[in-house]
């Protein structure tokens, strides 16, 4: 593949991922969140079944299928379910992206607690800045166009953040050698197990079928659930896996810009400052340590 095109892949990945929050904003007025996600996951499973048949990919072992479903329940069920529920309860798309955009920071913290990975001083500073930034966004007066955030929206964002962070930890621990295509299908099956019961228990399943709703569903299946995953697979195959986490710190500003132009979602100065702190914090956590230069010895 052309080198210049290869360099554009991370940018394309970040942009597609950031549209997920915008996609939710378009879908929510026309369909309930968990019902939308149930349909999205089921259509995605069908699409991945076709890909597996077309590409003749192998299936994971039974124990790996169980692990993948657990990871999917966290990454797709808890994460996407939390984001969609938060937006349905009035949390602006930009703010929800800032919340869950801290997941590399929480992943680093969980890695320190659960995997005994050492944190450098600059990463600890990043954790503090990220926490302060999110606190400013939440508590800033007039920080968002919607005023104060509903408590259910905040809790949903926290659930989404924990889901994608802990799911990422489990992926590193349990699923490094699982086939990506069939493993991803199992993850979406785990997501269905989370959102389908919530939809049956809490929602009416009334749908306002219009262009925005259909477009949001099509985009979420093919661009987000399939396209973004395939880009992620390509980056991993090309040796970009160590950099993938750092790309996520670009998602919140990308979402905030899109939400501003599409929905006129605005941040006050305090909230904007908090957003900046959060992005800087995540960058410090995900920044790679520079290798020490070897000392040169005079051999004369």
URHULIN-V575375 format. One record per pair of residues at least 12 apart in sequence whose C-alpha atoms are under 10 Angstrom apart, sorted by the first residue. I is the first residue (numbers start at 0). J is the second residue. D is the distance in Angstrom with one decimal. If there is no record, write none. Layout:
i->[I,I]
j->[J,J]
d->[D,D]
This chain:
i->[5,5,5,8,8,8,8,9,9,9,9,9,9,9,9,10,10,11,11,11,12,12,12,12,12,12,12,12,12,12,12,12,12,13,13,13,13,13,13,13,13,13,13,14,14,14,14,14,14,15,15,15,15,15,15,15,15,15,16,16,16,16,16,16,16,16,16,16,16,17,17,17,17,17,17,17,17,17,17,17,17,17,17,18,18,18,18,18,18,18,18,18,18,19,19,19,19,19,19,19,19,19,19,19,19,20,20,20,20,20,20,20,20,20,20,20,20,20,20,20,20,21,21,21,21,21,21,21,21,21,21,21,21,22,22,22,22,22,22,22,22,22,22,23,23,23,23,23,23,23,23,23,23,23,23,23,23,24,24,24,24,24,24,24,24,24,24,24,25,25,25,25,25,25,25,26,26,26,26,26,26,26,26,26,26,27,27,27,27,27,27,27,27,28,28,28,28,28,29,29,29,29,29,29,29,29,30,30,30,30,30,30,30,30,30,31,31,31,31,31,31,31,31,31,31,31,32,32,32,32,32,32,32,32,32,32,32,32,32,32,33,33,33,33,33,33,33,33,33,33,33,33,33,33,33,33,33,34,34,34,34,34,34,34,34,34,34,34,34,35,35,35,35,35,35,35,35,35,35,35,36,36,36,36,36,36,36,36,36,36,36,36,36,36,37,37,37,37,37,37,37,37,37,37,37,37,37,38,38,38,38,38,39,39,39,39,39,39,39,39,39,39,40,40,40,40,40,40,40,40,40,40,40,40,40,40,41,41,41,41,41,41,42,42,42,42,42,42,42,43,43,43,43,43,43,43,43,43,43,43,44,44,44,44,44,44,44,44,44,44,44,45,46,46,46,46,46,47,47,47,47,47,47,47,47,47,48,48,48,50,50,51,51,51,54,56,56,56,56,57,57,57,57,57,57,58,58,58,58,58,58,58,58,59,59,59,59,59,59,59,59,59,60,60,60,62,63,63,63,63,63,63,63,64,64,64,64,64,64,64,64,64,64,65,65,65,66,66,66,66,66,66,66,66,66,67,67,67,67,67,67,67,67,67,67,67,67,67,67,67,68,68,68,68,68,68,68,68,68,68,68,69,69,69,69,69,69,69,69,69,69,69,70,70,70,70,70,70,70,70,70,70,70,70,70,70,70,70,70,71,71,71,71,71,71,71,71,71,71,71,71,71,71,71,71,71,72,72,72,72,72,72,72,72,72,72,72,72,72,73,73,73,73,73,73,73,73,73,73,73,73,73,73,73,74,74,74,74,74,74,74,74,74,74,74,74,74,74,75,75,75,75,75,75,75,75,75,75,75,75,75,76,76,76,76,76,76,76,76,76,76,76,76,76,77,77,77,77,77,77,77,77,77,77,77,77,77,78,78,78,78,78,78,78,78,78,78,78,78,78,79,79,79,79,79,79,79,79,79,80,80,80,80,80,80,80,80,80,81,81,81,81,81,81,81,81,81,81,81,81,81,81,82,82,82,82,82,82,82,82,82,82,82,82,83,83,83,83,83,84,84,84,84,84,84,85,85,85,85,85,85,85,85,85,85,85,85,86,86,86,86,87,88,88,88,88,88,88,88,89,89,89,89,89,89,89,89,90,90,90,90,90,90,90,90,90,90,90,90,90,91,91,91,91,91,91,91,91,91,91,91,92,92,92,92,92,92,92,92,93,93,93,93,93,93,93,93,93,93,93,93,93,93,93,94,94,94,94,94,94,94,94,94,94,94,94,94,94,94,94,94,94,95,95,95,95,95,95,95,95,95,95,96,96,96,96,96,96,96,96,97,97,97,97,97,97,97,97,97,97,97,97,97,97,97,97,97,98,98,98,98,98,98,98,98,98,98,98,98,98,98,98,99,99,99,99,99,99,99,99,99,99,99,99,99,100,100,100,100,100,100,100,100,100,100,100,101,101,101,101,101,101,101,101,101,101,101,101,101,101,101,101,102,102,102,102,102,102,102,102,102,102,102,102,103,103,103,103,103,103,103,103,103,103,103,103,103,103,103,103,104,104,104,104,104,104,104,104,104,104,104,104,104,104,104,104,104,105,105,105,105,105,105,105,105,105,105,106,106,106,106,106,106,106,106,106,106,106,107,107,107,107,107,107,107,107,108,108,108,108,108,109,109,109,109,109,110,110,110,110,113,114,114,118,119,119,119,120,120,121,121,121,121,121,121,121,122,122,122,122,122,122,122,123,123,123,124,124,124,124,124,125,125,125,125,125,125,125,125,125,125,125,126,126,126,126,126,126,126,127,127,127,127,128,128,128,128,128,128,128,128,128,129,129,129,129,129,129,129,129,129,129,129,129,130,130,130,130,130,131,131,131,131,131,132,132,132,132,132,132,132,132,132,132,132,132,133,133,133,133,133,133,133,133,134,134,134,134,135,135,135,135,135,135,135,135,136,136,136,136,136,136,136,136,136,136,136,136,137,137,137,137,138,138,138,139,139,139,139,139,139,139,140,140,140,140,141,141,141,141,141,141,142,142,142,142,142,142,142,142,143,143,143,143,143,143,144,144,144,144,144,144,145,145,145,167,179,179,179,179,180,180,180,180,183,183,183,187,231,241,241,242,242,242,243,244,244,244,244,244,245,245,245,245,245,245,245,246,246,246,247,247,247,247,248,248,248,248,248,248,248,248,248,249,249,249,250,251,251,251,251,252,252,252,255,255]
j->[233,234,237,230,231,233,234,230,231,234,239,242,243,246,247,246,249,226,227,230,222,223,226,227,228,229,230,231,234,243,246,247,250,227,243,246,247,248,249,250,251,253,254,227,249,250,253,254,257,218,219,222,223,226,227,230,250,253,219,222,223,224,226,227,228,247,250,253,254,92,93,96,100,223,247,249,250,251,252,253,254,255,257,92,218,219,222,223,250,253,254,257,258,79,82,83,92,96,215,218,219,222,223,224,254,79,82,83,86,91,92,93,94,95,96,250,251,254,255,257,258,86,91,92,93,96,215,254,255,257,258,261,262,83,92,211,212,214,215,216,218,219,223,35,36,79,82,83,84,85,86,87,92,212,215,216,219,83,86,87,89,90,91,92,215,258,261,262,211,212,213,214,215,216,262,83,87,207,211,212,213,214,215,216,219,83,84,86,87,88,211,212,215,87,206,207,211,212,205,206,207,208,209,211,212,213,87,202,203,204,205,206,207,208,212,83,84,87,198,201,202,203,204,205,206,207,79,80,81,82,83,84,85,86,87,194,197,198,202,204,76,79,80,81,83,84,191,193,194,195,196,197,198,199,201,202,204,194,195,196,197,198,199,201,202,203,204,205,206,80,83,194,195,198,204,206,212,215,216,219,75,76,79,80,83,190,191,193,194,195,198,216,219,220,76,80,187,188,190,191,192,193,194,195,196,197,198,191,194,195,216,220,187,191,215,216,217,218,219,220,221,224,75,76,184,186,187,188,189,190,191,194,195,219,220,224,184,187,188,190,191,220,187,216,217,219,220,221,224,183,184,187,188,217,219,220,221,223,224,225,181,183,184,185,186,187,188,191,220,224,225,184,184,220,221,224,225,180,181,182,183,184,185,187,224,225,180,181,184,180,181,180,181,184,180,178,179,180,181,177,178,179,180,181,182,177,178,179,180,181,182,184,185,174,176,177,178,179,180,181,182,185,177,178,182,173,173,174,176,177,178,182,185,174,177,181,182,183,184,185,186,188,189,185,186,189,169,170,173,174,177,182,185,186,189,166,169,170,173,174,177,181,182,183,184,185,186,187,188,189,182,183,184,185,186,187,188,189,190,191,192,166,169,170,185,186,187,188,189,190,192,193,162,163,165,166,167,168,169,170,173,174,182,183,185,186,187,189,190,162,163,166,167,170,182,183,184,185,186,187,188,189,190,191,192,193,162,163,166,185,186,187,188,189,190,191,192,193,194,158,159,160,161,162,163,164,165,166,167,169,186,189,190,193,159,160,161,162,163,164,165,166,167,170,186,187,189,190,159,162,163,166,186,187,188,189,190,191,193,194,224,159,162,163,186,187,188,189,190,191,192,193,194,195,155,156,157,158,159,160,161,162,163,166,190,193,194,99,155,156,157,158,159,160,161,162,163,164,166,190,155,156,158,159,160,162,163,190,194,155,156,158,159,162,190,193,194,197,95,99,151,152,153,154,155,156,157,158,159,160,161,162,95,96,98,99,152,153,155,156,157,158,159,160,95,152,155,156,159,151,152,154,155,156,159,148,149,150,151,152,153,154,155,156,157,158,159,152,153,155,156,152,148,149,150,151,152,153,155,145,146,147,148,149,151,152,153,143,144,145,146,147,148,149,150,151,152,153,155,156,143,144,145,146,148,152,255,258,262,264,265,251,254,255,257,258,259,262,264,143,250,251,252,253,254,255,256,257,258,259,264,265,266,274,133,136,137,142,143,148,153,156,251,252,254,255,258,264,265,266,270,274,152,153,155,156,157,159,160,251,254,255,156,160,250,251,252,253,254,255,129,132,133,136,156,248,249,250,251,252,254,255,273,274,275,277,278,129,130,132,133,134,136,137,153,156,157,159,160,251,274,277,156,157,158,159,160,161,162,163,164,247,248,250,251,129,160,247,248,249,250,251,252,277,278,281,126,129,130,132,133,160,161,164,247,248,251,277,278,280,281,282,159,160,161,162,163,164,165,167,244,247,248,281,126,160,163,164,167,243,244,245,246,247,248,280,281,282,284,285,122,123,125,126,127,129,130,164,244,248,277,280,281,282,283,284,285,126,129,130,160,161,163,164,165,281,284,160,161,163,164,165,166,167,168,244,284,285,122,123,126,164,168,281,284,285,122,123,126,164,284,161,164,165,167,168,164,165,167,168,168,168,172,284,283,284,288,283,284,280,282,283,284,285,286,288,280,281,282,283,284,285,286,280,283,284,279,280,281,283,284,276,277,278,279,280,281,282,283,284,285,286,277,279,280,281,282,283,284,276,277,280,281,273,275,276,277,278,279,280,281,283,273,274,275,276,277,278,279,280,281,282,283,284,273,276,277,280,281,273,274,276,277,280,269,270,271,272,273,274,275,276,277,278,279,280,270,272,273,274,275,276,277,278,270,273,274,277,269,270,271,272,273,274,276,277,148,266,267,268,269,270,271,272,273,274,276,277,153,269,270,273,269,270,273,266,267,268,269,270,271,273,267,268,269,270,265,266,267,268,269,270,265,266,267,268,269,270,271,273,264,265,266,267,270,271,262,263,264,265,266,267,264,265,266,244,228,229,231,232,225,228,229,232,224,225,228,224,243,285,287,285,286,287,285,281,282,284,285,286,281,282,283,284,285,286,287,281,282,285,278,281,282,285,277,278,279,280,281,282,283,284,285,278,281,282,278,274,275,277,278,274,275,278,271,274]
d->[9.6,8.9,9.4,7.0,9.1,8.8,7.9,8.0,8.6,7.8,9.2,9.5,8.2,7.2,10.0,8.3,9.1,10.0,8.6,8.4,9.9,9.3,8.5,5.9,8.8,9.5,6.4,7.4,9.6,9.7,8.5,9.5,9.6,8.7,9.8,6.6,6.9,9.1,6.8,5.9,9.7,8.0,9.7,9.4,8.8,7.3,6.9,8.3,9.9,9.7,9.7,6.9,6.5,8.2,6.5,9.8,9.3,9.9,10.0,8.9,6.6,9.5,9.6,6.7,9.7,8.7,7.1,9.5,9.0,9.7,9.4,7.7,9.9,9.5,9.0,8.7,5.3,7.2,8.8,6.2,5.2,9.0,8.6,9.7,9.3,9.0,9.3,8.2,9.0,8.5,6.8,8.1,9.4,9.1,9.5,9.7,9.2,9.2,9.3,8.9,7.1,9.3,6.9,9.6,8.7,9.4,7.7,8.1,8.5,9.0,5.4,7.5,9.6,7.6,6.8,9.9,9.7,7.0,9.6,9.5,8.7,9.9,9.6,6.3,8.4,9.7,9.1,7.2,9.4,7.4,6.7,8.5,9.0,9.6,9.2,9.3,9.3,8.9,5.6,8.3,7.7,7.1,9.5,9.2,9.8,9.4,8.2,6.1,9.5,10.0,7.3,8.6,7.9,9.7,7.5,9.4,8.8,8.3,6.8,8.1,9.9,9.8,8.2,6.6,9.1,9.0,10.0,8.8,6.3,6.9,9.9,8.9,6.5,9.7,9.7,9.2,9.6,9.8,6.8,5.2,8.3,8.6,5.8,7.6,9.9,7.6,8.9,7.6,6.1,9.8,9.9,8.3,9.5,8.0,9.3,8.3,9.4,8.4,8.4,5.9,4.8,7.0,7.9,8.1,6.1,9.6,9.9,9.7,9.6,7.4,6.6,4.9,6.4,8.3,7.4,8.9,8.7,8.0,8.1,9.5,6.8,8.0,6.8,7.5,7.6,9.8,9.3,7.3,9.4,9.1,5.5,6.0,9.3,8.8,7.0,8.9,9.7,8.0,8.7,9.7,9.2,9.2,6.5,9.5,7.7,7.7,9.5,9.0,5.4,6.9,8.8,6.6,5.0,8.8,8.7,7.8,9.2,7.5,7.1,9.7,8.5,5.4,8.2,9.7,7.5,8.9,6.5,9.1,9.2,9.8,9.1,9.2,9.8,8.9,9.0,9.2,9.2,9.5,7.6,9.9,9.1,8.5,7.8,7.3,8.4,8.7,8.0,9.9,6.8,8.3,9.1,8.8,9.2,9.8,9.4,9.7,9.7,9.9,8.2,5.9,9.0,9.0,6.0,5.7,9.5,9.6,7.9,8.9,9.8,9.1,8.1,9.2,9.4,9.2,9.7,6.4,8.3,9.6,6.8,5.8,9.6,8.3,8.8,9.5,9.2,9.6,5.8,7.4,9.5,7.1,6.3,9.2,9.8,9.3,7.6,8.2,9.9,7.9,7.9,9.5,7.4,9.3,10.0,9.2,9.2,9.9,6.8,9.4,9.7,9.9,7.8,7.6,9.5,9.9,8.9,5.6,7.7,9.8,6.6,7.3,9.7,8.9,5.7,8.3,9.4,6.6,7.3,9.7,9.4,9.5,9.8,8.8,9.1,8.5,8.6,9.7,8.2,7.1,7.4,10.0,8.2,6.1,9.7,9.7,9.6,7.9,9.1,8.0,7.5,7.8,8.9,6.9,6.7,9.2,9.4,7.8,9.2,7.3,7.0,9.7,7.1,9.7,8.8,7.0,9.5,8.6,7.0,9.5,8.7,5.6,7.4,9.8,9.5,9.8,9.2,6.0,6.4,9.3,9.8,6.9,6.5,9.0,8.4,9.8,9.8,9.9,7.8,7.1,9.4,7.0,9.7,8.1,9.2,9.6,8.8,9.0,7.0,9.8,9.5,6.2,8.3,9.8,9.5,8.1,9.1,8.7,8.3,8.5,7.0,7.5,9.8,9.4,8.9,8.6,9.4,9.6,9.1,8.0,8.5,7.3,8.6,9.6,6.2,7.5,8.7,5.7,5.1,8.8,8.9,7.4,8.6,8.9,8.8,5.4,4.7,7.3,6.2,4.0,7.4,9.4,8.7,8.1,8.8,9.7,9.0,7.3,9.9,9.4,6.0,8.5,9.6,10.0,8.8,8.8,8.4,5.1,7.8,9.2,6.7,6.7,9.3,9.1,10.0,9.6,9.1,6.3,9.3,7.4,8.6,9.4,9.2,7.5,10.0,9.6,9.4,7.9,8.9,7.2,3.7,5.7,7.2,4.8,5.2,8.7,9.3,9.2,8.2,9.6,8.3,9.8,6.9,7.7,8.1,4.6,4.4,7.7,7.1,6.0,8.8,9.2,8.2,9.7,8.2,4.5,6.1,8.6,7.4,5.3,8.8,9.6,9.0,8.2,7.4,8.7,8.1,9.2,9.1,5.6,4.5,7.9,8.2,5.4,7.5,9.7,8.1,9.1,9.2,7.7,9.0,8.2,7.7,9.1,7.4,6.7,9.4,7.8,5.1,8.5,8.7,9.1,9.7,8.6,8.1,9.3,9.2,8.2,9.5,7.2,4.2,6.9,7.8,5.3,6.0,9.5,8.7,9.6,9.8,6.4,5.4,8.5,8.2,5.2,7.5,9.4,7.8,7.4,8.3,8.3,8.7,8.1,9.1,6.9,3.7,6.5,7.7,5.2,5.5,9.0,9.2,9.4,9.7,9.5,9.7,6.6,9.7,9.0,8.8,8.9,9.3,8.0,9.3,8.8,7.2,9.7,8.8,8.3,6.8,9.4,9.4,9.7,9.8,8.3,9.4,8.2,4.5,5.6,7.8,5.9,4.7,8.3,9.9,8.7,6.5,8.3,9.4,8.3,8.5,9.8,6.6,5.9,9.2,8.6,6.1,8.9,9.2,9.5,8.5,9.1,9.4,8.5,7.0,9.8,6.5,8.5,9.7,9.5,8.6,9.4,7.0,4.1,7.0,8.0,5.4,6.2,9.7,9.9,9.3,7.1,10.0,9.1,9.1,8.1,8.7,6.9,9.1,7.1,5.6,9.3,9.2,7.1,9.4,9.4,7.1,7.0,9.4,6.9,9.9,8.9,9.7,7.6,9.4,9.0,6.1,7.3,9.8,9.4,5.9,7.8,9.6,8.9,7.5,7.9,7.2,9.9,8.8,9.6,9.2,8.2,9.3,7.0,9.2,9.4,7.2,7.4,9.2,6.5,9.6,9.2,8.1,9.2,9.6,6.6,7.9,8.7,5.4,4.4,8.0,8.2,6.1,8.3,7.5,8.8,8.9,9.7,9.1,7.7,8.6,9.6,8.0,9.5,9.9,9.3,8.0,10.0,8.8,7.6,9.7,9.3,9.9,8.9,9.3,8.7,8.7,8.6,9.3,6.4,9.6,9.3,9.6,8.5,9.3,9.6,8.9,9.8,7.1,5.1,8.5,9.2,6.7,7.9,9.8,9.3,7.5,8.7,9.5,9.0,10.0,8.0,4.9,7.9,8.5,8.4,9.5,6.8,9.8,7.6,8.2,9.6,9.9,9.7,6.7,9.9,9.1,9.5,8.8,6.3,7.4,8.7,7.0,8.4,9.4,8.9,6.7,7.6,9.2,6.6,4.7,8.5,9.5,8.1,8.9,9.5,9.9,9.5,8.5,9.8,7.9,6.4,6.2,8.4,6.7,6.0,9.6,8.4,8.1,8.1,9.1,6.9,8.6,9.9,8.6,7.3,9.8,8.9,8.4,7.5,9.1,7.2,8.0,8.5,6.3,9.9,9.2,5.8,7.5,9.1,6.8,5.3,9.0,9.2,8.8,8.3,9.0,8.4,9.8,9.5,9.3,7.0,9.2,9.9,6.1,7.5,9.6,7.4,7.9,9.8,6.5,9.0,7.5,6.9,8.4,9.4,7.6,6.1,9.6,7.5,9.2,8.6,9.5,9.5,9.5,7.7,5.6,8.8,9.0,6.1,7.6,7.9,9.5,9.9,7.9,7.6,9.5,6.2,8.5,9.2,9.6,9.5,8.7,8.6,5.0,6.9,9.2,7.3,6.8,9.4,9.7,10.0,8.2,9.5,8.7,8.8,9.2,9.7,7.2,8.2,9.2,8.8,7.9,9.5,9.5,9.8,7.9,7.4,10.0,7.6,9.7,9.2,9.9,7.1,8.8,8.7,9.1,8.7,9.9,8.6,9.0,9.7,9.5,9.1,10.0,6.2,6.9,9.8,9.0,9.7,7.9,8.5,8.9,5.7,4.3,7.7,8.3,9.0,8.6,7.5,9.9,7.2,9.8,7.6,8.1,8.8,8.2,9.1,7.0,3.7,6.0,7.3,5.1,5.4,8.9,9.9,8.7,9.8,6.0,7.3,10.0,8.4,7.0,9.4,9.1,7.3,9.9,8.8,9.4,5.6,6.1,8.7,7.3,4.9,8.3,9.2,8.4,8.6,9.1,6.1,4.0,7.1,7.4,4.7,6.4,9.5,9.6,9.4,9.2,8.7,7.1,8.3,9.9,7.0,9.5,7.3,7.4,9.2,9.4,8.0,9.0,7.3,3.8,5.7,7.1,4.8,4.6,8.3,9.2,8.2,8.4,9.9,6.1,6.9,9.6,8.2,6.3,9.8,8.9,7.4,9.6,9.4,6.5,5.7,8.7,7.8,5.0,8.1,9.2,9.5,9.8,8.6,8.9,9.7,7.1,4.3,7.4,8.2,5.4,6.7,10.0,9.4,8.4,9.9,7.7,9.0,9.1,8.3,10.0,9.5,7.7,8.7,5.9,5.8,9.5,8.8,7.9,9.7,8.0,8.5,9.5,7.9,6.2,9.2,8.9,8.5,7.8,5.3,4.6,7.5,6.7,5.1,7.9,9.7,7.0,5.8,5.1,6.5,7.6,9.6,9.9,8.1,5.7,5.6,7.0,8.5,8.2,9.0,9.9,9.9,9.1,9.2,9.9,7.2,9.7,8.8,8.6,8.7,9.4,9.5,8.3,9.1,8.0,9.6,9.0,8.3,9.0,8.6,9.5,9.5,9.7,9.8,6.8,9.6,7.9,6.7,9.4,8.5,5.2,7.1,9.1,10.0,9.1,8.9,9.4,8.6,9.1,9.4,8.6,5.8,8.2,8.9,5.9,6.3,9.9,9.9,8.6,7.6,9.5,9.0,9.2,8.1,9.7,9.2,7.7,8.1,8.6,8.1,9.9,9.5]
